């Protein structure tokens, strides 16, 4: 055997057998290390995140907002979500409700303030027909404040579409015409200020002295329609901006009857009715605020206030008419002026379910710089347009009830 073969045969075989696998592992380890990308690098399309999430992780919600429920205490005009109970850990999760329509309708009653003080008739000192005016200081038998305007009954409602954080809404009310009267009957003892002036032909000025009966009549009606955009500006607080039209009319009359009771059946020529009618059409931009919050899960309270500054196109009509139909001086005047409307509402809400609620409250309206019918009276019957007074104020107030639906 050659020598080198003897030397090879004499060496043990295990180093070679272990060396080959170790060399293979070394090469494999270096290759995988070279193939690692830099820290933070991702190949296009490489799966990342837990459980192979291919979409970016959802934004983190507030800690206490239930992810599977609607927002809590969000004033979604005019409905809020009741899915999440109120507690100290509820966070404002934002107006994320889907768009919805809402509708409300119900009755309303509005009272007008009294007409104030003002003498219409005094007691005649003699009680006998004569042409002598009563002396000063006679007892007042008929005054403006004897007339108490009756409440006007009507309807109120709204229709709108909301996305939870803002809404477009049409709302309004209308109260129907209501007449109020006061009758004073004191035969031959009622003296009216009309008698202090010469009467227009063919009226007899003395029919206003020692008259038998005086009747005051008052009637009024009001309506409003408004278009508003409502936007959530803070938790449960909204800002309103829109356009409003307010319509208001009233009539006032004084009917005097002479000899109809003391000397029946009387003469139609001894009856005279002085009548004034006013009608205001106010149009202008509107701004306001509304607030609503839950007290308990099914009861909420709220309030809103609105202001309209606009143009008032108003008409004032005067008429003097005798009992037999003869017309005296009269006029029909149209004026354009500035007027304002203010409204304040307080209400409570019973939430029956997510789609139905009942709202009950009290509405207050102020009309400023408007003509009042009784304020136009001029006791000189010859003045066809009466007293021009367009700076009056009218206060309307009363309860309302609405059934509201969300759909």
C-alpha positions as CSV (number, residue, x, y, z in Angstrom):
1,X,0.0,0.0,0.0
2,X,1.4,3.4,-0.8
3,X,2.4,5.6,2.2
4,X,-0.1,8.4,1.7
5,X,-2.9,5.8,1.6
6,X,-1.7,4.4,4.9
7,X,-1.7,7.8,6.4
8,X,-5.3,8.5,5.3
9,X,-6.5,5.3,6.5
10,X,-4.9,6.0,9.9
11,X,-6.8,9.3,10.4
12,X,-10.2,9.2,12.1
13,X,-13.3,9.8,9.8
14,X,-15.6,11.9,12.3
15,X,-14.1,15.4,11.7
16,X,-15.0,15.3,8.1
17,X,-18.4,14.0,8.8
18,X,-19.2,16.8,11.3
19,X,-17.5,19.5,9.3
20,X,-19.7,19.3,6.3
21,X,-23.0,19.9,8.2
22,X,-21.5,22.7,10.2
23,X,-20.3,24.4,7.0
24,X,-23.7,24.1,5.5
25,X,-25.4,25.7,8.6
26,X,-22.9,28.6,8.6
27,X,-23.5,29.4,4.9
28,X,-27.3,29.2,5.4
29,X,-27.2,31.5,8.4
30,X,-25.1,34.1,6.7
31,X,-27.4,34.0,3.6
32,X,-30.6,34.6,5.7
33,X,-28.9,37.4,7.6
34,X,-27.9,39.2,4.4
35,X,-31.5,38.8,3.1
36,X,-33.1,40.7,6.1
37,X,-34.4,44.2,5.2
38,X,-33.4,47.2,7.3
39,X,-35.4,47.9,10.4
40,X,-38.8,49.5,9.6
41,X,-38.7,48.6,5.9
42,X,-41.6,46.7,4.3
43,X,-41.7,45.2,0.8
44,X,-44.6,46.3,-1.3
45,X,-47.6,44.0,-0.6
46,X,-45.9,42.5,2.5
47,X,-48.4,41.4,5.1
48,X,-48.1,43.3,8.3
49,X,-49.8,43.7,11.7
50,X,-51.5,41.1,13.8
51,X,-53.4,38.2,12.1
52,X,-52.3,39.3,8.6
53,X,-54.3,42.6,8.8
54,X,-54.1,44.1,5.3
55,X,-56.0,47.3,6.1
56,X,-54.6,50.0,8.4
57,X,-55.9,49.6,11.9
58,X,-59.1,51.6,12.7
59,X,-58.7,54.9,14.5
60,X,-58.7,54.7,18.2
61,X,-62.1,55.7,19.7
62,X,-62.5,57.5,23.0
63,X,-61.9,55.2,25.8
64,X,-65.5,54.9,27.0
65,X,-67.4,55.1,23.7
66,X,-69.0,51.8,23.0
67,X,-67.9,50.9,19.4
68,X,-71.1,49.1,18.5
69,X,-73.6,51.7,19.8
70,X,-74.7,55.2,18.7
71,X,-73.5,58.4,20.2
72,X,-74.8,59.4,23.6
73,X,-76.3,62.8,24.4
74,X,-75.8,64.0,20.9
75,X,-78.4,66.7,20.0
76,X,-79.3,65.1,16.6
77,X,-81.8,67.7,15.6
78,X,-84.2,67.3,17.1
79,X,-83.6,63.7,18.3
80,X,-80.8,62.3,20.3
81,X,-79.6,58.7,20.7
82,X,-80.7,56.7,23.7
83,X,-78.7,53.6,23.0
84,X,-75.9,54.5,25.4
85,X,-77.0,55.0,29.0
86,X,-76.0,58.3,30.7
87,X,-73.3,57.9,33.3
88,X,-70.1,59.6,34.4
89,X,-68.0,57.6,32.0
90,X,-69.9,58.4,28.7
91,X,-67.8,60.5,26.4
92,X,-68.9,62.7,23.5
93,X,-68.5,60.5,20.5
94,X,-69.5,63.0,17.9
95,X,-72.6,63.4,15.7
96,X,-72.2,60.3,13.6
97,X,-75.9,59.3,13.1
98,X,-77.0,58.7,9.5
99,X,-79.3,61.3,8.0
100,X,-83.0,61.1,8.9
101,X,-86.2,63.0,8.5
102,X,-88.3,64.3,11.4
103,X,-91.8,65.8,11.6
104,X,-93.8,67.3,14.4
105,X,-97.4,68.6,14.8
106,X,-99.6,69.7,17.6
107,X,-101.9,72.4,19.1
108,X,-100.9,75.8,20.4
109,X,-102.7,78.6,22.2
110,X,-101.5,82.2,22.3
111,X,-102.6,85.0,24.6
112,X,-102.2,88.7,23.7
113,X,-101.4,91.1,26.4
114,X,-104.2,93.6,27.4
115,X,-104.8,96.8,25.5
116,X,-103.8,99.0,28.5
117,X,-105.6,102.0,30.0
118,X,-107.5,104.6,28.1
119,X,-110.9,106.3,28.6
120,X,-113.6,105.4,26.1
121,X,-116.7,106.5,28.0
122,X,-117.5,108.3,31.3
123,X,-120.7,108.6,33.3
124,X,-123.0,111.4,32.3
125,X,-123.9,113.5,35.3
126,X,-127.6,114.2,34.4
127,X,-128.8,111.2,32.4
128,X,-131.0,113.4,30.3
129,X,-130.6,114.0,26.6
130,X,-128.8,117.4,26.1
131,X,-125.9,118.8,24.2
132,X,-123.7,119.6,27.2
133,X,-120.4,117.9,27.5
134,X,-119.6,116.2,30.8
135,X,-117.4,118.1,33.2
136,X,-113.9,116.8,34.0
137,X,-113.5,114.1,36.7
138,X,-116.5,112.0,35.8
139,X,-116.3,108.3,36.7
140,X,-114.9,106.1,33.9
141,X,-117.5,103.5,32.8
142,X,-115.7,102.1,29.7
143,X,-111.9,101.7,29.4
144,X,-109.6,99.8,27.1
145,X,-108.6,97.5,29.9
146,X,-112.2,96.3,30.1
147,X,-111.5,94.2,27.1
148,X,-109.6,91.0,27.7
149,X,-108.3,89.4,24.5
150,X,-109.2,85.7,24.4
151,X,-106.6,83.1,23.6
152,X,-106.1,82.2,20.0
153,X,-106.0,78.5,19.2
154,X,-104.0,77.0,16.4
155,X,-101.4,74.5,15.2
156,X,-97.7,74.4,15.3
157,X,-95.2,72.0,13.6
158,X,-92.0,71.4,11.8
159,X,-90.4,69.3,9.0
160,X,-86.7,68.8,8.6
161,X,-83.8,66.5,7.6
162,X,-80.9,66.0,9.9
163,X,-77.6,64.2,9.8
164,X,-77.1,64.4,13.6
165,X,-74.8,67.4,13.6
166,X,-76.8,69.8,11.4
167,X,-80.3,70.0,9.9
168,X,-82.4,71.9,7.4
169,X,-85.8,72.7,8.8
170,X,-89.1,74.4,7.9
171,X,-91.3,75.2,10.9
172,X,-94.0,77.5,11.9
173,X,-97.4,78.0,13.6
174,X,-100.8,79.6,12.9
175,X,-103.4,80.7,15.4
176,X,-106.9,81.4,14.1
177,X,-108.9,84.6,14.4
178,X,-110.5,85.0,17.8
179,X,-112.9,87.8,18.8
180,X,-113.3,89.3,22.3
181,X,-116.0,91.7,23.3
182,X,-117.1,93.9,26.1
183,X,-120.5,95.5,26.4
184,X,-121.4,98.4,28.7
185,X,-125.1,99.2,29.0
186,X,-126.1,102.3,31.0
187,X,-129.1,103.9,29.4
188,X,-128.6,107.7,28.8
189,X,-125.4,107.8,30.9
190,X,-122.5,107.0,28.5
191,X,-120.6,110.0,27.1
192,X,-117.8,109.4,24.6
193,X,-114.9,111.7,23.6
194,X,-116.2,111.7,20.0
195,X,-118.8,114.2,21.1
196,X,-116.1,116.8,21.7
197,X,-115.7,117.3,17.9
198,X,-117.9,118.3,15.1
199,X,-119.3,115.1,13.4
200,X,-118.9,114.6,9.7
201,X,-122.1,114.9,7.7
202,X,-124.6,113.3,8.0
203,X,-123.6,112.0,11.4
204,X,-125.1,113.5,14.6
205,X,-122.4,114.4,17.1
206,X,-124.9,114.1,19.9
207,X,-125.3,110.4,19.4
208,X,-122.1,110.1,21.4
209,X,-123.7,111.9,24.4
210,X,-126.1,110.2,26.8
211,X,-125.7,107.0,24.8
212,X,-127.4,103.8,26.0
213,X,-124.8,101.2,25.1
214,X,-121.1,100.9,24.1
215,X,-119.7,97.7,22.6
216,X,-115.9,97.1,22.3
217,X,-114.8,94.4,19.9
218,X,-111.3,93.1,19.3
219,X,-110.0,90.3,17.1
220,X,-106.6,89.1,16.1
221,X,-104.7,86.3,14.3
222,X,-101.1,85.4,13.9
223,X,-98.9,83.1,11.8
224,X,-95.3,82.4,11.2
225,X,-93.2,80.3,8.9
226,X,-89.4,80.0,9.0
227,X,-86.7,78.2,7.2
228,X,-83.6,77.5,9.3
229,X,-80.2,75.7,9.1
230,X,-79.4,74.3,12.5
231,X,-75.7,73.4,13.3
232,X,-74.3,71.7,16.4
233,X,-71.7,74.1,17.8
234,X,-71.1,72.5,21.2
235,X,-72.4,69.6,23.2
236,X,-76.2,69.8,23.0
237,X,-76.0,73.4,21.8
238,X,-77.1,74.5,18.3
239,X,-76.8,77.7,16.3
240,X,-79.7,78.6,14.0
241,X,-79.6,80.9,10.9
242,X,-82.4,81.3,8.4
243,X,-85.3,83.4,7.1
244,X,-88.6,84.1,8.8
245,X,-92.0,85.6,7.8
246,X,-94.4,86.7,10.5
247,X,-98.0,87.7,9.8
248,X,-100.1,89.5,12.3
249,X,-103.5,91.2,12.1
250,X,-105.9,92.7,14.5
251,X,-109.2,94.7,14.4
252,X,-110.6,97.0,17.1
253,X,-114.0,98.7,17.0
254,X,-116.2,100.9,19.2
255,X,-119.9,100.7,18.6
256,X,-122.1,103.3,20.1
257,X,-125.9,103.0,20.4
258,X,-128.1,106.0,21.3
259,X,-131.8,105.6,22.3
260,X,-131.8,101.9,21.4
261,X,-132.7,101.0,25.0
262,X,-134.1,104.2,26.5
263,X,-136.4,104.9,23.5
264,X,-136.8,101.5,21.7
265,X,-136.7,100.5,19.0
266,X,-134.3,103.3,18.3
267,X,-133.1,104.8,15.0
268,X,-130.3,103.2,12.9
269,X,-129.0,106.7,12.3
270,X,-128.3,106.9,16.1
271,X,-125.8,104.0,15.9
272,X,-122.2,104.5,14.9
273,X,-119.2,102.1,14.6
274,X,-115.7,103.3,14.6
275,X,-113.3,100.6,13.3
276,X,-109.5,100.3,12.9
277,X,-107.8,97.3,11.3
278,X,-104.0,96.7,11.1
279,X,-102.1,94.0,9.3
280,X,-98.3,93.5,9.5
281,X,-96.2,91.4,7.1
282,X,-92.7,91.1,8.6
283,X,-89.9,89.4,6.7
284,X,-86.2,89.2,7.6
285,X,-83.2,87.1,8.5
286,X,-83.2,85.1,11.7
287,X,-80.6,84.0,14.1
288,X,-80.9,81.9,17.3
289,X,-79.6,79.3,19.7
290,X,-81.2,76.0,20.9
291,X,-80.2,73.8,23.8
292,X,-81.5,70.4,24.8
293,X,-80.3,67.8,27.3
294,X,-81.4,64.6,29.0
295,X,-82.4,64.7,32.6
296,X,-83.0,60.9,32.8
297,X,-83.0,58.3,30.0
298,X,-86.5,59.2,28.8
299,X,-87.0,62.8,29.9
300,X,-85.2,65.9,28.4
301,X,-85.5,69.6,28.8
302,X,-84.7,72.4,26.3
303,X,-85.0,76.0,25.3
304,X,-84.4,78.1,22.2
305,X,-84.3,81.7,21.4
306,X,-84.7,83.5,18.0
307,X,-84.3,87.0,16.7
308,X,-85.6,88.4,13.4
309,X,-84.9,92.0,12.3
310,X,-86.7,92.7,9.1
311,X,-89.0,94.8,6.9
312,X,-92.6,95.3,7.8
313,X,-95.1,96.1,5.0
314,X,-98.2,97.0,7.0
315,X,-101.7,98.3,6.2
316,X,-103.9,100.4,8.5
317,X,-107.6,100.8,7.7
318,X,-110.0,103.3,9.3
319,X,-113.7,103.3,8.9
320,X,-116.7,105.1,10.4
321,X,-120.1,103.6,9.6
322,X,-123.6,104.5,10.7
323,X,-126.2,101.9,11.6
324,X,-128.1,102.4,8.3
325,X,-124.9,101.8,6.3
326,X,-123.9,105.4,5.7
327,X,-120.1,105.7,5.5
328,X,-118.1,108.4,7.1
329,X,-114.4,109.4,6.7
330,X,-112.1,106.4,6.2
331,X,-108.7,105.5,4.8
332,X,-106.5,102.6,3.8
333,X,-102.8,103.3,4.3
334,X,-99.8,101.1,3.5
335,X,-96.4,101.8,5.1
336,X,-93.0,100.1,4.9
337,X,-90.9,100.2,8.1
338,X,-88.5,98.4,10.3
339,X,-89.9,95.8,12.8
340,X,-88.4,93.0,14.9
341,X,-89.7,89.6,16.1
342,X,-88.3,87.8,19.2
343,X,-89.2,84.3,20.3
344,X,-88.4,82.3,23.3
345,X,-89.4,78.7,23.9
346,X,-89.1,76.5,27.0
347,X,-90.1,72.8,26.8
348,X,-89.8,69.3,28.2
349,X,-89.7,66.1,26.3
350,X,-90.9,62.6,27.0
351,X,-89.0,60.1,24.8
352,X,-91.3,57.2,24.0
353,X,-88.7,55.4,21.9
354,X,-86.0,56.2,19.3
355,X,-88.6,57.4,16.8
356,X,-91.4,59.0,18.8
357,X,-91.4,61.7,21.4
358,X,-93.8,64.2,23.0
359,X,-92.8,67.8,23.5
360,X,-94.7,70.2,25.7
361,X,-93.7,73.8,26.4
362,X,-94.4,77.5,26.5
363,X,-93.9,79.9,23.7
364,X,-93.3,83.7,24.0
365,X,-93.3,86.1,21.1
366,X,-92.5,89.9,21.1
367,X,-93.3,92.1,18.1
368,X,-91.7,95.5,18.2
369,X,-92.3,98.6,16.2
370,X,-95.6,97.5,14.8
371,X,-99.0,99.3,14.5
372,X,-101.6,98.2,17.1
373,X,-105.2,98.6,16.1
374,X,-106.4,100.4,19.2
375,X,-103.4,102.7,19.2
376,X,-104.6,104.2,15.9
377,X,-107.9,105.5,17.4
378,X,-108.5,109.2,17.0
379,X,-111.7,110.5,18.7
380,X,-112.0,113.2,16.1
381,X,-114.2,111.4,13.6
382,X,-113.3,113.8,10.8
383,X,-109.7,112.6,10.6
384,X,-109.9,109.9,8.1
385,X,-106.5,108.2,8.9
386,X,-106.9,108.4,12.6
387,X,-103.7,108.6,14.8
388,X,-100.6,107.3,13.1
389,X,-98.7,105.1,15.7
390,X,-96.4,102.5,14.3
391,X,-94.1,102.0,17.3
392,X,-96.3,99.6,19.3
393,X,-95.3,96.4,20.9
394,X,-97.3,93.2,21.0
395,X,-96.6,90.3,23.4
396,X,-98.0,86.8,22.5
397,X,-97.5,83.9,24.8
398,X,-99.0,80.5,25.5
399,X,-98.6,76.7,25.8
400,X,-98.0,74.2,23.1
401,X,-97.9,70.4,22.7
402,X,-96.3,68.5,19.8
403,X,-96.0,64.9,18.8
404,X,-92.7,64.4,16.9
405,X,-91.7,61.5,14.7
406,X,-88.3,60.5,13.4
407,X,-88.2,58.5,10.2
